Amino acid sequence: MNLDAPPFSSFRNDGLDLAYFDDGDPAGDPVLLIHGFASSASVNWVYPGWLRTLGDAGYRVIGIDNRGHGGSAKPHDPEAYHPTAMAADAAALLSHLGIPDAHVMGYSMGARISAFLAIEHPDRVRSLVFGGLGIGMCDGVGDWDPIADALLAPSLDDVSHERGRMFRAFADQTKSDRLALAACIRTSRDLVRRDDIARVDIPTLIGVGTKDDIAGSPHELAELMPRAVALDIPNRDHMLAVGDRVFKKAALDFYSELAGS
């Protein structure tokens, strides 16, 4: 664990002030990190050690707080949270920093946003790492309406739905704006069309925990994509896979192979 968050800055896109960090080696290849639902750039990438791992390997590491999360603006309108809009935020951040293209890594909702970024702004993405989301990106990840209800409940004690309790507890732990998250969960689950993801012809690594009951199969998703490989992260569920050493090593090996090709 590395608990030292870097300084954050902000930029404006689509009328919203959005927070980000820009750390690591400024001369290194840029890696843009896009976090998951109810998380933040710090919770998803700094505290589990990704910033340090990538920075020590010589990369320029950029992390965005998605709208509705962390230090970014938190609209309460569900229409603000379609993944196309959040992908546009990510592309705008690269433009703000003067970066033509970057390696992009996303976890869970961040993987979905990364997919839309690659589909709608293909010139901005050198490679993709999807974590915590496999074929569920295209087929759905179950009924998440109880999660919105859990976020809006008076307290955790009022929530009986198991997955709802998990995300409500996480939101309480991270002191999130629960109204913004409830709005986000209603529209951020737009599915990626199979024929769209099949046209993403860039190197892609898809890592999912073997105990993850949310993501769907990474192998099924990889089979749809021309240059994708699947990674089983042993004995990890959706919450614990993100910081796993197997996942980190695989990502570093993936980037090293790209640099050598």
N, C-alpha and C positions, 0 to 999 in steps of 0.2 A: 504494500500500500504506500502511495505517495500522496500525502495530504496537503501539499503546498500548491494551492491554486495560483496560476499565473495572473498577471494583471489583465483585466478585461477592458475592451474599448467598445464603441458602439458605432453603428452606421444606420442609415435610414433607407427603407425600401417599402413600397406600397403603403406609404403613410405611417409606417410603424418603426419605432426605434428598436434595433436588434443588437444584442450583445454578442461578443465573440472574443476569443483569445488568439494571438498569433505568436507562437513560441517555437522552441527548438532551434535548429540551425537555419538562420535566414538565407544561407546560400544553398541549402539542401533542396531536394525535390519536395514539392508541397504535397501534404496529405490533409485533406479536408475531412473532419470527423462530424458526423451527424447523429445525434443521440436519439434515444427512444422515448416513448410516451411516458409522461410523468417524471422524466429524468431531467438532466441538464448536461451541459458540456463538462462541468466539474464532476458531477456524480457518475456520469457514464465513462468519462475518459481520463480525468485527472486522478481521482481517488483510487480507481483500480490499477493505475500504473501505466496506462497506455501512453500518456504524454511523455513520461520518462522513457518508456521503452522505445518509442519512435524517435524522440529527441536524441537519446544516446546513440541511436543507429544513424544519426546524421540527417534526419528529415526535418523539414520545416513543418510544424504541426499547427493546424488551424482548427479551432472548434467553435461551432456556432450554437448559441442557445436558440432553439426553434421558437417561433412565436408561440406565446402561451406558456413559456417555460423559462426558468432561470431568471436572468436579468433582462429579458426581452419583454416587449409590450405584450399584454395579455387581454386581447379582445374577448368578449363573451358571446360573440355571434358565431354560430357553427360554420357559416359560409366562409369565414376567414381561414379555415383549417384544412381545406382540400390539399392533398399532397402536391398538386401542381403549384399551388401558391407557395408552399414551403420549399419546393425545389427551386422556384424562382428566387426566393430569398438566398438560397445557397449560391446560385449563379451570380446574384448581385453582390454577394460578399467577395467572390473571386474578382469581379470587376472592380469593386471598391479597393481591393488590395493590389490591383494591377497584375493579377495572375491569369494568364491565358487559359491554362488547364491544370488539373490536379488529379492525383489519385484520390478516390473518394471511398470512405469507409462509413457504413451506417449500421446501427444496431436496431432491430425490431422496427418500430415506426420509422426510424432513421434509414433502415435498409429500403423500405418502401419509398421514402423520399428520394433516396439515392437512385433507385430504379427510374423514377420519373425524371430526375435530373439527367440521367444518361439518355433517356428516350427523347426528351424535349430540348435538351441542350447538349447534344452529343459531342460537340467540339470542345466542351469544358472538362470532359472526363477521360483521363488516361486509362484508368483501371477501376474496378469495383471490388470492394470486400463487403459482402452482406453477412451480418451476424444476427442470429436469433430470428431469422425469417427465411423459410424455404418456400415450398410450393403454396403455402398459405398466402403468399404475396398475390397469387393469381386466383386461388380457389376460396380464399377467405379463411379466417381463423376462429370461426364460431360466433356465437351470440355475445356481443359485448355491451348490449344495452344495460344489463345488470351492473356493469362497471360505472356507467354514467349515473345510474341510480345510487350506487354506493358512494360515489363522490359527492352527491347532493344530500345524502342522509345526514341527520343532525350529528351523529357520532358513529364511530366504528362499532359500538355496541349495538347499533340498529341495523347492522349489515350481516346477513346470514349467508349470502352467496359466496362461495369459497374464493373464486377469482376476484370478485368484487372486494372482498376483505383484503386480499393481497395488495391490490392497487390502491385501496383507500388507505391502508396502513403506510404504504410507500409514499403516497401524496402527503399524508400527515407528517411523516418523518422528514420529508424534504421541504416542508412548509410551503407547499405549492398553492396556487390560486385554484381552488377546486371548481369554481364556476367556469374558468377558462378551460380546465382539463375536461370537464363534462361536455363543453361545447366541442372541444378538439376530438374527443373519442367518437363523436357522432358522425363526423365527416372525413376524418383522416384515414379511414379504412377503405377508401376507393381502391378497387382492385386494378392490378396491372393486367392488361390483356395478354394472353399467351402469344399472339402473333407479334405484339409490340416487343415483349422481352426477348423473343426469338431473333429479333433484328439487332439486338445489342451485341455487336461483334467486337468486344474488347475483352482482355483478360479479366476473369472474375473468379473470386474465391467465395464460397458459400459455407459458413460455419454455423452449425446448430448443435446444441447439447443433446446427448442421447436420451435425456430425461425431460426434454422440452415438450410439453403437451400443447403448445400454442403455435409454434412456428410452421409445422408441416415439414415434409421431407426435403432436405437440401439436395438429395440425389435427383429427385423428380424435377426440381427447378433447374439443376445443372444440365439435365438431359435436353432441356428446351433451348439452352443457350450455346452458341457455337464454340465459345472458348472458356467455358466455366468448369470448375472442379469443385467437388463437394468435400466437406470436412466434417466428420463426426467428432464432437467434443465430448470425451468420455465422462459419463456419470455426472453431467451438469444439467440443471434445469434452466428455465428461461432467465431467471434472475442471476444465476451464478456463472453462466457460461461466458458472460462478457469479459471478465477479468482473468479467465483461465490461461494458464501458461501454455497449454497446447495450442490454443487459439492464437496467442501472441507469437509463438514460434512459427506457426504456419503462415501468419501474415508477413513476418519478417522474411521468411524464406521465399514467399510469393513475390515480394518486392525485389529481393535480391536477384531472383530469376529474371524478372523484367528488366532490371538494370543490366544484366549480363547478356540479354538476347539481342 
